[in-house]
Amino acid sequence: MSNAPHGGVLKDLVARDSHISQQLKDEAETLPDIVLTERQLCDLELIINGGFSPLEGFMNERDYTSVVDTLRLADGVLFAMPITLDVSKGDIDRLGLAKGARIVLRDPRDDEALAIITVDDVYKPDLVKEAIQVFGADDPAHPSVSYLRRRVQDYYVGGNVQAIQAPNHFDYVPLRYTPSELRAHFKKLSWRKVVAFQTRNPMHRAHRELTVRAARQRQANVLIHPVVGLTKPGDVDHYTRVRVYEAIMAKYPNGMGHLALLPLAMRMAGPREAVWHAIIRKNYGATHFIVGRDHAGPGKNSAGKDFYGPYDAQDLVTKYRDELHIEMVPFQMMTYLPSTDEYQPIDEVPKGVQTLDISGTELRRRLKTGAPIPDWFSYDAVVKTLRESYPPRTQQGFVLFLSGLHNSGKDKIAKALQVSLNEQGGRSVSLLLGETIGDESKLGYTPEERHQNTQTIASVAAELARAGAAVIVAPIAPQDHTREAAKDLITHQGGAGGNFFMINVATPLEHCERTDRRGVYAKARSGEIFGLPGVDQEFEAPSFSDLTVDVTSQTVPEIVHSIILLLETNSLL
């Protein structure tokens, strides 16, 4: 039989509220709403389908504080991760957020009403404390700390939710199981013991051998339960990964394994994340859970050291095993023995026996260069899928983002780059000039308009880069947070490689204004137009750039050549 849910009862809110779903939908039409972020959407889906049992909503201040400080809800139940709904001060005022208010939570993809939250409280968290307590350090090298600093709003809203409907998915629908559905599947197949395997990466032969070994030792079945929500920036996209998982499932003994997708937004929180993952898999019905070396670790901190020790996660899960009621299976590092053509745990290999391994870095290099990947490491179908999604660098798209003042020369550089890249051949070349798509005539914008326009440009650039194009964009983009948001969007959505290059066109304002033949600066200084960076809006110098250029000390051909060399250095030409 499946493992009991965490807290004893599976909080399937969609099933609980199904008899009033139409009533809730009608009420939603009369209520103010919040359009969720991608992470909030993942969290809400797992709240309302029971994956986050015993939660029935986003944490109020008592639960949040208790979880941050003690890994427990206010009632003492173990729960390792704060699950919060962040809002801005503007949202609080606009929506009238206060205790007792009812607010609709909408899907950002299709604007569908998913749930109604009844506000319990609105509170201002200490985000520095949250970073230190939950992630171990207030270090922006940690992706979730960076997310806290740059994306999370100043206030949290706590309160239980009523479910209107689950989010719609149009990809891999047969593989998307709720906890109730997966439990029913296990029951139908009479699976009494299930070893769950968490992953956010493609699987290869070593992973297959590891999971088969774990299942056989425990006379159990295997649940391959990969995350398809938010993972670590730079990870392989979930479409590619799921095709890999589907290919590798055919390599399992008949009837041993099952593949199901988990819409989780990972936090990369190491030890806490491992406890959280164990709770989630317990709610999905698993009886055993594989915890890896440096489980859910984000890599190196700002000092170049690992955020967490290699076995910190296993130690913390062991500490709480009596409350988790799910058996931990320690991850065994597997290595290939060419003499016997098999994988063995590295600590069981006799001294002196030859072993072979390929690191993740080496795999990425081979994919990038087209170098062969041996069949002892992976399966032909897996390698084929990865090569289709991650072509060599010379076939990948990229975005050159030129930011500078009006009349800084960025447009001339962009047009010259377009000609030079067309001469190179091999890719289509797209040029996006101006401050917004489709209207280059307007000169003055509010900071908010400029930010939104730049994100629209970045979204279009990402789609073009995903298709393999060379994309040149040249907005003013005067604010650092705007440029960083554009970089995040393009690196996450711009296809293989996430190739983004920031070119800081640092031509001085005095030169830009003195050579302004259109008289734009004069109009701004006379009050004829408003919202021109350098005059009545600040232009923030970029905090990051791949190249800084200046037309007062370099010619346009010299600048173009330096950008071409930048692309060649990154193996893109």
RODO-2510 file (C-alpha; in nm, 4 decimals, decimal comma):
residues 573
     n   res          X          Y          Z
     1     m     0,0000     0,0000     0,0000
     2     s     0,1082     0,3583    -0,0617
     3     n     0,2748     0,5587     0,2103
     4     a     0,0415     0,7733     0,4258
     5     p     0,0411     1,1444     0,3335
     6     h     0,2397     1,3886     0,5432
     7     g     0,0202     1,4956     0,8331
     8     g    -0,2082     1,1947     0,7815
     9     v    -0,4513     1,3435     0,5266
    10     l    -0,3905     1,4223     0,1602
    11     k    -0,5046     1,7819     0,1109
    12     d    -0,6464     1,7420    -0,2397
    13     l    -0,8225     2,0777    -0,2539
    14     v    -0,9386     2,0334    -0,6130
    15     a    -1,1338     1,7243    -0,5098
    16     r    -1,2468     1,8833    -0,1815
    17     d    -1,3898     2,1912    -0,3544
    18     s    -1,5169     2,0276    -0,6738
    19     h    -1,8809     2,0501    -0,5627
    20     i    -1,8555     2,4312    -0,5338
    21     s    -1,6132     2,4973    -0,8200
    22     q    -1,8760     2,6671    -1,0372
    23     q    -1,9859     2,8811    -0,7448
    24     l    -1,6242     2,9819    -0,6841
    25     k    -1,5759     3,0545    -1,0541
    26     d    -1,8781     3,2840    -1,0530
    27     e    -1,7530     3,4581    -0,7398
    28     a    -1,4128     3,5057    -0,9017
    29     e    -1,5681     3,7294    -1,1639
    30     t    -1,6585     3,9771    -0,8896
    31     l    -1,3269     3,9784    -0,7009
    32     p    -0,9931     4,1540    -0,7475
    33     d    -0,7122     3,9295    -0,8676
    34     i    -0,3433     3,8549    -0,8545
    35     v    -0,1729     3,7169    -1,1648
    36     l     0,0759     3,4661    -1,0326
    37     t     0,4445     3,4483    -1,1146
    38     e     0,5837     3,1257    -1,2583
    39     r     0,7107     3,0157    -0,9174
    40     q     0,3831     3,1025    -0,7439
    41     l     0,1972     2,9035    -1,0086
    42     c     0,4093     2,5947    -0,9393
    43     d     0,3539     2,6373    -0,5661
    44     l    -0,0216     2,6813    -0,6034
    45     e    -0,0548     2,3702    -0,8195
    46     l     0,1138     2,1599    -0,5512
    47     i    -0,0920     2,3228    -0,2763
    48     i    -0,4248     2,2442    -0,4419
    49     n    -0,3369     1,8927    -0,5642
    50     g    -0,2038     1,7837    -0,2238
    51     g     0,1655     1,7652    -0,3119
    52     f     0,2412     2,0117    -0,0316
    53     s     0,0171     1,8429     0,2278
    54     p    -0,0573     1,9380     0,5009
    55     l    -0,0626     2,2933     0,3583
    56     e    -0,3982     2,4319     0,2481
    57     g    -0,2690     2,7688     0,1319
    58     f     0,0200     3,0106     0,1414
    59     m     0,1877     3,0431     0,4803
    60     n     0,0778     3,3103     0,7254
    61     e     0,3372     3,4877     0,9362
    62     r     0,3240     3,2349     1,2233
    63     d     0,3837     2,9380     0,9964
    64     y     0,6418     3,1225     0,7870
    65     t     0,8445     3,2330     1,0889
    66     s     0,8284     2,8874     1,2432
    67     v     0,9391     2,7134     0,9229
    68     v     1,2265     2,9564     0,8678
    69     d     1,3457     2,9171     1,2275
    70     t     1,2680     2,5530     1,3074
    71     l     1,1653     2,3619     0,9901
    72     r     0,8222     2,3193     1,1457
    73     l     0,4784     2,4697     1,0968
    74     a     0,3359     2,6590     1,3920
    75     d     0,1492     2,3440     1,5003
    76     g     0,4779     2,1499     1,5142
    77     v     0,4433     1,9470     1,1928
    78     l     0,7705     1,9095     1,0037
    79     f     0,7898     2,1235     0,6899
    80     a     1,1232     2,2452     0,5578
    81     m     1,0442     2,5163     0,3015
    82     p     0,8538     2,8455     0,3353
    83     i     0,5737     2,8564     0,0765
    84     t     0,4784     3,2201     0,0335
    85     l     0,2763     3,4549    -0,1867
    86     d     0,4730     3,7765    -0,2338
    87     v     0,3088     4,1066    -0,3283
    88     s     0,4148     4,4684    -0,3601
    89     k     0,2956     4,7680    -0,1590
    90     g     0,1123     4,8756    -0,4729
    91     d    -0,0690     4,5421    -0,4835
    92     i    -0,1742     4,5821    -0,1193
    93     d    -0,3233     4,9250    -0,1867
    94     r    -0,4778     4,8339    -0,5223
    95     l    -0,6383     4,5115    -0,4032
    96     g    -0,7278     4,6201    -0,0516
    97     l    -0,5317     4,3299     0,0942
    98     a    -0,6298     4,2877     0,4580
    99     k    -0,7518     4,0083     0,6850
   100     g    -1,0694     3,8550     0,5461
   101     a    -1,0274     3,9851     0,1906
   102     r    -1,0908     3,7329    -0,0871
   103     i    -0,8604     3,7506    -0,3872
   104     v    -0,8573     3,5480    -0,7077
   105     l    -0,5298     3,3810    -0,8068
   106     r    -0,4901     3,3651    -1,1847
   107     d    -0,2700     3,1617    -1,4157
   108     p    -0,0167     3,3929    -1,5889
   109     r    -0,0296     3,1837    -1,9081
   110     d    -0,4023     3,1962    -1,9880
   111     d    -0,5520     3,4247    -1,7198
   112     e    -0,7716     3,1420    -1,5885
   113     a    -0,8959     3,1710    -1,2300
   114     l    -0,7378     2,8829    -1,0351
   115     a    -0,8206     2,9553    -0,6729
   116     i    -0,9489     3,2112    -0,4244
   117     i    -0,7368     3,2992    -0,1233
   118     t    -0,8966     3,4291     0,1941
   119     v    -0,6368     3,6599     0,3448
   120     d    -0,5264     3,5688     0,6954
   121     d    -0,2523     3,8300     0,7231
   122     v    -0,0170     4,0549     0,5276
   123     y     0,3354     4,0812     0,6631
   124     k     0,6805     4,2061     0,5738
   125     p     0,9413     3,9283     0,5898
   126     d     1,3079     3,9666     0,6727
   127     l     1,4473     3,8434     0,3416
   128     v     1,8071     3,8511     0,4604
   129     k     1,7144     3,6262     0,7522
   130     e     1,5202     3,3986     0,5153
   131     a     1,8257     3,3699     0,2909
   132     i     2,0566     3,2853     0,5809
   133     q     1,8225     3,0420     0,7557
   134     v     1,6808     2,8617     0,4514
   135     f     1,9722     2,8735     0,2050
   136     g     2,2617     2,9000     0,4465
   137     a     2,3945     3,2405     0,3407
   138     d     2,2841     3,5760     0,2041
   139     d     2,4961     3,5167    -0,1044
   140     p     2,3646     3,6190    -0,4478
   141     a     2,5668     3,3372    -0,6049
   142     h     2,2851     3,1142    -0,4764
   143     p     2,0070     3,1252    -0,7392
   144     s     1,7291     3,1441    -0,4787
   145     v     1,9022     3,4228    -0,2875
   146     s     1,9381     3,6068    -0,6165
   147     y     1,5682     3,5428    -0,6751
   148     l     1,4845     3,6794    -0,3290
   149     r     1,6836     3,9943    -0,3935
   150     r     1,5709     4,0658    -0,7471
   151     r     1,2291     3,9113    -0,7976
   152     v     1,0485     3,8737    -0,4646
   153     q     0,8255     4,1626    -0,3561
   154     d     0,8431     4,3275    -0,0119
   155     y     0,5329     4,1712     0,1481
   156     y     0,3866     3,8230     0,1888
   157     v     0,0162     3,7347     0,1989
   158     g    -0,0892     3,4363     0,4075
   159     g    -0,4159     3,2495     0,3878
   160     n    -0,5919     2,9291     0,2888
   161     v    -0,7195     2,8797    -0,0640
   162     q    -1,0245     2,7257    -0,2256
   163     a    -0,9545     2,5513    -0,5546
   164     i    -1,1476     2,6430    -0,8668
   165     q    -0,9482     2,4249    -1,1046
   166     a    -0,6005     2,2869    -1,1602
   167     p    -0,3765     2,4677    -1,4081
   168     n    -0,4112     2,3550    -1,7681
   169     h    -0,1129     2,1802    -1,9240
   170     f    -0,0720     2,1048    -2,2918
   171     d     0,2592     1,9191    -2,2796
   172     y     0,3119     1,5611    -2,1661
   173     v    -0,0393     1,5413    -2,0244
   174     p    -0,0360     1,1596    -1,9807
   175     l     0,2732     1,1911    -1,7601
   176     r     0,1299     1,4572    -1,5272
   177     y    -0,0116     1,2788    -1,2227
   178     t    -0,1566     1,4376    -0,9130
   179     p    -0,0783     1,2642    -0,5813
   180     s    -0,4249     1,1052    -0,5816
   181     e    -0,3794     0,9768    -0,9364
   182     l    -0,0339     0,8364    -0,8718
   183     r    -0,1500     0,6660    -0,5531
   184     a    -0,4375     0,5112    -0,7474
   185     h    -0,1895     0,3956    -1,0125
   186     f     0,0291     0,2262    -0,7520
   187     k    -0,2758     0,0594    -0,5998
   188     k    -0,3960    -0,0660    -0,9364
   189     l    -0,0550    -0,2244    -1,0048
   190     s    -0,0242    -0,3564    -0,6454
   191     w     0,2995    -0,1644    -0,5946
   192     r     0,3564    -0,1812    -0,2195
   193     k     0,7097    -0,0402    -0,2146
   194     v     0,8128     0,2458    -0,4419
   195     v     1,1584     0,4047    -0,4638
   196     a     1,1283     0,7639    -0,5881
   197     f     1,4122     0,9231    -0,7846
   198     q     1,4322     1,3036    -0,7992
   199     t     1,6153     1,4671    -1,0876
   200     r     1,6433     1,7955    -1,2750
   201     n     1,9024     1,6678    -1,5233
   202     p     1,9035     1,4270    -1,8172
   203     m     1,9482     1,0623    -1,7161
   204     h     2,2196     0,8329    -1,8466
   205     r     2,3268     0,4718    -1,7924
   206     a     2,4641     0,5368    -1,4430
   207     h     2,1268     0,6728    -1,3276
   208     r     1,9475     0,3727    -1,4696
   209     e     2,1892     0,1341    -1,2971
   210     l     2,1596     0,3227    -0,9685
   211     t     1,7798     0,3172    -0,9608
   212     v     1,7534    -0,0459    -1,0725
   213     r     2,0037    -0,1457    -0,8041
   214     a     1,8111     0,0476    -0,5371
   215     a     1,4821    -0,1167    -0,6391
   216     r     1,6227    -0,4702    -0,6487
   217     q     1,7874    -0,4369    -0,3095
   218     r     1,4501    -0,3416    -0,1602
   219     q     1,2291    -0,5606    -0,3816
   220     a     1,0524    -0,2449    -0,4898
   221     n     0,9452    -0,0564    -0,8005
   222     v     1,0954     0,2694    -0,9270
   223     l     0,9228     0,6059    -0,9687
   224     i     1,1222     0,8399    -1,1921
   225     h     0,9850     1,1735    -1,0702
   226     p     1,1666     1,4612    -1,2444
   227     v     1,0998     1,8282    -1,1804
   228     v     0,9414     2,0138    -1,4727
   229     g     0,8738     2,3450    -1,2987
   230     l     1,1482     2,5943    -1,2177
   231     t     1,4961     2,4485    -1,1811
   232     k     1,8438     2,5990    -1,1666
   233     p     1,9181     2,8651    -1,4306
   234     g     2,1125     2,7050    -1,7128
   235     d     1,9579     2,3597    -1,6704
   236     v     1,8471     2,1600    -1,9721
   237     d     1,4905     2,2571    -2,0659
   238     h     1,2180     2,0213    -1,9523
   239     y     1,0997     1,9361    -2,3055
   240     t     1,4393     1,7891    -2,3881
   241     r     1,4684     1,6178    -2,0513
   242     v     1,1283     1,4502    -2,0756
   243     r     1,2150     1,3103    -2,4184
   244     v     1,5313     1,1733    -2,2578
   245     y     1,3338     1,0207    -1,9690
   246     e     1,0891     0,8593    -2,2105
   247     a     1,3787     0,7076    -2,4041
   248     i     1,5505     0,5721    -2,0939
   249     m     1,2324     0,4192    -1,9474
   250     a     1,2466     0,1608    -2,2266
   251     k     1,5782     0,0405    -2,0782
   252     y     1,4231    -0,0623    -1,7452
   253     p     1,3160    -0,4207    -1,6806
   254     n     0,9583    -0,4677    -1,7912
   255     g     0,7152    -0,3459    -1,5258
   256     m     0,9802    -0,2131    -1,2887
   257     g     0,9597     0,1623    -1,3457
   258     h     0,7112     0,4417    -1,3976
   259     l     0,7642     0,8006    -1,5151
   260     a     0,5630     1,0904    -1,3702
   261     l     0,6337     1,4643    -1,3881
   262     l     0,6461     1,6983    -1,0890
   263     p     0,5521     2,0673    -1,1415
   264     l     0,7824     2,1880    -0,8634
   265     a     0,9698     2,5183    -0,8421
   266     m     1,3001     2,4086    -0,6924
   267     r     1,4865     2,6318    -0,4474
   268     m     1,8243     2,4512    -0,4645
   269     a     1,8307     2,4580    -0,0836
   270     g     2,0401     2,1478    -0,0278
   271     p     1,9600     1,9843     0,3089
   272     r     1,6255     2,1618     0,3563
   273     e     1,5320     2,0835    -0,0009
   274     a     1,6016     1,7141     0,0542
   275     v     1,3611     1,7041     0,3501
   276     w     1,1039     1,8968     0,1437
   277     h     1,1477     1,6591    -0,1506
   278     a     1,1000     1,3612     0,0809
   279     i     0,7723     1,5080     0,2120
   280     i     0,6493     1,5686    -0,1436
   281     r     0,7334     1,2130    -0,2573
   282     k     0,5673     1,0764     0,0540
   283     n     0,2530     1,2685    -0,0453
   284     y     0,2746     1,1127    -0,3914
   285     g     0,2751     0,7671    -0,2317
   286     a     0,6440     0,6693    -0,2425
   287     t     0,7827     0,4600     0,0417
   288     h     1,1522     0,5190    -0,0334
   289     f     1,3397     0,8227    -0,1602
   290     i     1,6875     0,8436    -0,3121
   291     v     1,8918     1,1317    -0,1668
   292     g     2,2000     1,2121    -0,3656
   293     r     2,5412     1,3486    -0,2882
   294     d     2,5005     1,7293    -0,2534
   295     h     2,1285     1,6813    -0,3164
   296     a     1,9730     1,9942    -0,4746
   297     g     2,2949     2,1884    -0,4254
   298     p     2,3399     2,5057    -0,6334
   299     g     2,7160     2,4707    -0,6824
   300     k     2,9773     2,7212    -0,5689
   301     n     2,9307     3,0262    -0,3486
   302     s     3,0922     3,3649    -0,4057
   303     a     3,4128     3,2381    -0,2445
   304     g     3,4323     2,9431    -0,4837
   305     k     3,3329     2,6836    -0,2232
   306     d     3,0329     2,4499    -0,2254
   307     f     2,7273     2,5939    -0,0506
   308     y     2,6662     2,2642     0,1296
   309     g     2,8714     1,9649     0,2340
   310     p     2,8381     1,6556     0,0136
   311     y     2,6374     1,4606     0,2724
   312     d     2,4577     1,7429     0,4583
   313     a     2,1311     1,6559     0,2849
   314     q     2,1519     1,2881     0,3778
   315     d     2,2344     1,3826     0,7368
   316     l     1,9313     1,6113     0,7708
   317     v     1,6910     1,3577     0,6204
   318     t     1,8313     1,0969     0,8588
   319     k     1,7775     1,3358     1,1514
   320     y     1,4037     1,3595     1,0741
   321     r     1,3433     1,0039     0,9517
   322     d     1,1109     0,9169     1,2403
   323     e     0,8786     1,2020     1,1387
   324     l     0,9176     1,1690     0,7636
   325     h     0,8087     0,8030     0,7499
   326     i     0,9804     0,7571     0,4166
   327     e     1,2991     0,5511     0,3964
   328     m     1,6003     0,7323     0,2587
   329     v     1,8111     0,5523     0,0009
   330     p     2,1576     0,7130     0,0034
   331     f     2,2802     0,7957    -0,3454
   332     q     2,5686     0,5706    -0,4441
   333     m     2,8104     0,7239    -0,6939
   334     m     2,8275     0,4794    -0,9840
   335     t     3,1322     0,4270    -1,2044
   336     y     3,1888     0,2225    -1,5204
   337     l     3,4196    -0,0813    -1,5229
   338     p     3,5316    -0,1491    -1,8822
   339     s     3,6768    -0,4901    -1,7910
   340     t     3,3311    -0,6260    -1,7057
   341     d     3,1152    -0,3762    -1,8998
   342     e     2,9103    -0,2833    -1,5940
   343     y     2,8478    -0,0055    -1,3435
   344     q     2,9356    -0,0498    -0,9777
   345     p     2,9177     0,1787    -0,6721
   346     i     3,2520     0,3554    -0,6576
   347     d     3,3162     0,2452    -0,3002
   348     e     3,2779    -0,1229    -0,3982
   349     v     3,5354    -0,1200    -0,6779
   350     p     3,8543    -0,3111    -0,5841
   351     k     4,1700    -0,1063    -0,5725
   352     g     4,3572    -0,1009    -0,9023
   353     v     4,0563    -0,1794    -1,1234
   354     q     4,0207     0,0637    -1,4151
   355     t     3,7121     0,2879    -1,4067
   356     l     3,5727     0,5397    -1,6542
   357     d     3,3549     0,8465    -1,5960
   358     i     3,2428     1,1506    -1,7918
   359     s     3,1720     1,4650    -1,5910
   360     g     2,8837     1,6982    -1,6623
   361     t     3,1329     1,9588    -1,7864
   362     e     3,2917     1,7081    -2,0242
   363     l     2,9488     1,5981    -2,1509
   364     r     2,8550     1,9589    -2,2271
   365     r     3,1863     2,0055    -2,4088
   366     r     3,1210     1,6992    -2,6239
   367     l     2,7707     1,8142    -2,7044
   368     k     2,9015     2,1612    -2,7897
   369     t     3,1783     2,0372    -3,0166
   370     g     3,0040     1,7342    -3,1625
   371     a     3,2656     1,4993    -3,0111
   372     p     3,1520     1,1366    -2,9698
   373     i     2,9757     1,0223    -2,6525
   374     p     3,0506     0,6558    -2,5815
   375     d     2,7687     0,4058    -2,5478
   376     w     2,9002     0,2919    -2,2095
   377     f     2,8084     0,6371    -2,0765
   378     s     2,4651     0,6866    -2,2310
   379     y     2,2175     0,5376    -2,4754
   380     d     2,1986     0,6266    -2,8448
   381     a     1,8407     0,7548    -2,8118
   382     v     1,9395     0,9827    -2,5227
   383     v     2,2418     1,1234    -2,7046
   384     k     2,0355     1,1796    -3,0199
   385     t     1,7759     1,3750    -2,8216
   386     l     2,0397     1,5903    -2,6524
   387     r     2,2131     1,6644    -2,9807
   388     e     1,8856     1,7704    -3,1401
   389     s     1,8171     2,0203    -2,8610
   390     y     2,1764     2,1287    -2,8053
   391     p     2,3452     2,1698    -3,1418
   392     p     2,7113     2,2777    -3,1698
   393     r     2,7810     2,6401    -3,0751
   394     t     2,8185     2,7439    -3,4380
   395     q     2,4522     2,6520    -3,4906
   396     q     2,3147     2,8149    -3,1758
   397     g     2,1379     3,1492    -3,1691
   398     f     2,2575     3,4455    -2,9654
   399     v     2,1525     3,7961    -2,8613
   400     l     2,3746     4,1044    -2,8666
   401     f     2,2180     4,3612    -2,6322
   402     l     2,3526     4,7137    -2,6945
   403     s     2,2618     4,9582    -2,4185
   404     g     2,3515     5,3268    -2,4292
   405     l     2,2199     5,6803    -2,4373
   406     h     2,0238     5,8222    -2,7278
   407     n     2,2689     5,9079    -3,0092
   408     s     2,5480     5,7137    -2,8382
   409     g     2,6203     5,5332    -3,1632
   410     k     2,4480     5,2109    -3,0572
   411     d     2,2144     5,2164    -3,3576
   412     k     2,5043     5,2702    -3,6023
   413     i     2,6954     4,9867    -3,4379
   414     a     2,3879     4,7622    -3,4516
   415     k     2,3320     4,8265    -3,8231
   416     a     2,6992     4,7673    -3,9006
   417     l     2,6913     4,4450    -3,6977
   418     q     2,3937     4,3248    -3,8986
   419     v     2,5925     4,3681    -4,2210
   420     s     2,9009     4,1979    -4,0774
   421     l     2,7050     3,8990    -3,9456
   422     n     2,5187     3,8630    -4,2750
   423     e     2,8582     3,8486    -4,4432
   424     q     2,9599     3,5665    -4,2051
   425     g     2,6563     3,3604    -4,3094
   426     g     2,5231     3,0483    -4,1400
   427     r     2,2384     3,2195    -3,9507
   428     s     1,9536     3,4561    -4,0136
   429     v     2,0277     3,7971    -3,8586
   430     s     1,7540     4,0039    -3,6929
   431     l     1,7878     4,3695    -3,5932
   432     l     1,5522     4,5209    -3,3334
   433     l     1,6084     4,8962    -3,3044
   434     g     1,4159     5,1475    -3,0960
   435     e     1,2521     5,1412    -2,7578
   436     t     0,9561     4,9231    -2,8439
   437     i     0,8388     4,6763    -3,1038
   438     g     0,6610     4,8441    -3,3937
   439     d     0,6986     5,2134    -3,2943
   440     e     1,0335     5,3895    -3,3214
   441     s     0,8863     5,7410    -3,3411
   442     k     0,8098     5,7987    -2,9734
   443     l     1,0992     5,9453    -2,7743
   444     g     0,9787     5,9927    -2,4157
   445     y     0,8763     5,7090    -2,1845
   446     t     0,8240     5,6668    -1,8133
   447     p     1,0738     5,4322    -1,6432
   448     e     0,7965     5,1744    -1,6091
   449     e     0,7144     5,1961    -1,9810
   450     r     1,0801     5,1611    -2,0750
   451     h     1,1140     4,8557    -1,8509
   452     q     0,8079     4,6858    -1,9978
   453     n     0,9048     4,7733    -2,3544
   454     t     1,2528     4,6308    -2,3040
   455     q     1,1080     4,3064    -2,1697
   456     t     0,8881     4,2816    -2,4783
   457     i     1,1941     4,3292    -2,6990
   458     a     1,3816     4,0676    -2,4946
   459     s     1,0949     3,8215    -2,5327
   460     v     1,0972     3,8583    -2,9110
   461     a     1,4780     3,8320    -2,9166
   462     a     1,4647     3,5124    -2,7095
   463     e     1,2214     3,3490    -2,9522
   464     l     1,4412     3,4407    -3,2486
   465     a     1,7560     3,3152    -3,0725
   466     r     1,5794     2,9910    -2,9820
   467     a     1,5276     2,9371    -3,3557
   468     g     1,9005     2,9805    -3,4155
   469     a     1,9090     3,3449    -3,5243
   470     a     2,1692     3,6095    -3,4501
   471     v     1,9732     3,8895    -3,2839
   472     i     2,0909     4,2467    -3,2301
   473     v     1,8842     4,4698    -3,0007
   474     a     1,9649     4,8312    -2,9174
   475     p     1,7255     4,9891    -2,6667
   476     i     1,8451     5,2644    -2,4325
   477     a     1,7542     5,0406    -2,1336
   478     p     1,8734     5,2968    -1,8771
   479     q     1,8083     5,0964    -1,5600
   480     d     2,0244     4,8116    -1,4371
   481     h     1,7293     4,6016    -1,3169
   482     t     1,5776     4,6278    -1,6655
   483     r     1,8945     4,4973    -1,8279
   484     e     1,9238     4,2171    -1,5724
   485     a     1,5610     4,1152    -1,6274
   486     a     1,6201     4,1074    -2,0043
   487     k     1,9296     3,8935    -1,9532
   488     d     1,7387     3,6513    -1,7291
   489     l     1,4574     3,6176    -1,9815
   490     i     1,6898     3,5580    -2,2764
   491     t     1,9252     3,3172    -2,0990
   492     h     1,6282     3,1116    -1,9772
   493     q     1,4157     3,1214    -2,2920
   494     g     1,6651     3,1849    -2,5714
   495     g     1,7340     2,8225    -2,6514
   496     a     2,0515     2,6158    -2,6382
   497     g     2,3378     2,7915    -2,4670
   498     g     2,1332     3,0892    -2,3452
   499     n     2,3798     3,3063    -2,5358
   500     f     2,3428     3,6678    -2,4216
   501     f     2,6056     3,9411    -2,4519
   502     m     2,5747     4,2839    -2,2908
   503     i     2,7504     4,5574    -2,4886
   504     n     2,7818     4,8794    -2,2887
   505     v     2,7929     5,1678    -2,5368
   506     a     2,9509     5,4128    -2,2926
   507     t     2,9676     5,7207    -2,5142
   508     p     2,9624     6,0316    -2,2845
   509     l     2,6431     6,2352    -2,2601
   510     e     2,8257     6,5501    -2,3725
   511     h     2,9199     6,3896    -2,7039
   512     c     2,5736     6,2400    -2,7523
   513     e     2,4126     6,5806    -2,7002
   514     r     2,6670     6,7818    -2,9041
   515     t     2,6297     6,5571    -3,2109
   516     d     2,2494     6,5225    -3,1868
   517     r     2,1412     6,6405    -3,5327
   518     r     1,7736     6,5645    -3,4613
   519     g     1,7647     6,7990    -3,1634
   520     v     1,6160     6,5414    -2,9268
   521     y     1,8205     6,6571    -2,6276
   522     a     1,7309     7,0207    -2,6962
   523     k     1,3615     6,9287    -2,7000
   524     a     1,4005     6,7413    -2,3711
   525     r     1,5782     7,0322    -2,2033
   526     s     1,3137     7,2769    -2,3219
   527     g     1,0346     7,0582    -2,1859
   528     e     0,8948     6,9711    -2,5278
   529     i     0,9430     6,6012    -2,4573
   530     f     0,9728     6,4190    -2,1266
   531     g     1,1375     6,0988    -2,0085
   532     l     1,4734     6,1106    -2,1899
   533     p     1,7568     5,9325    -2,0056
   534     g     2,0475     6,1657    -1,9444
   535     v     1,8185     6,4683    -1,9125
   536     d     1,5194     6,4069    -1,6858
   537     q     1,5762     6,0341    -1,6259
   538     e     1,8901     5,8772    -1,4809
   539     f     2,0983     5,6478    -1,6969
   540     e     2,2545     5,3883    -1,4671
   541     a     2,5928     5,2560    -1,5756
   542     p     2,5642     4,8777    -1,6274
   543     s     2,6844     4,6719    -1,3325
   544     f     2,7769     4,3951    -1,5753
   545     s     2,8854     4,3891    -1,9384
   546     d     3,0724     4,1590    -2,1713
   547     l     3,2231     4,4502    -2,3611
   548     t     3,2385     4,8274    -2,3123
   549     v     3,2771     5,0519    -2,6173
   550     d     3,2835     5,4272    -2,6826
   551     v     3,2569     5,5969    -3,0241
   552     t     3,4682     5,8895    -2,9024
   553     s     3,7729     5,6644    -2,8737
   554     q     3,6913     5,3856    -3,1214
   555     t     3,5599     5,3823    -3,4764
   556     v     3,2456     5,1875    -3,5564
   557     p     3,4437     4,9308    -3,7612
   558     e     3,6794     4,8791    -3,4662
   559     i     3,3841     4,8275    -3,2321
   560     v     3,2159     4,5839    -3,4697
   561     h     3,5417     4,3896    -3,5012
   562     s     3,5746     4,3669    -3,1217
   563     i     3,2200     4,2280    -3,0980
   564     i     3,2918     3,9741    -3,3721
   565     l     3,6011     3,8655    -3,1781
   566     l     3,3837     3,8293    -2,8650
   567     l     3,1553     3,5915    -3,0554
   568     e     3,4501     3,3982    -3,1961
   569     t     3,6015     3,3649    -2,8484
   570     n     3,2740     3,2055    -2,7369
   571     s     3,2862     2,9592    -3,0316
   572     l     2,9733     3,1048    -3,1895
   573     l     3,1338     3,1929    -3,5229
***
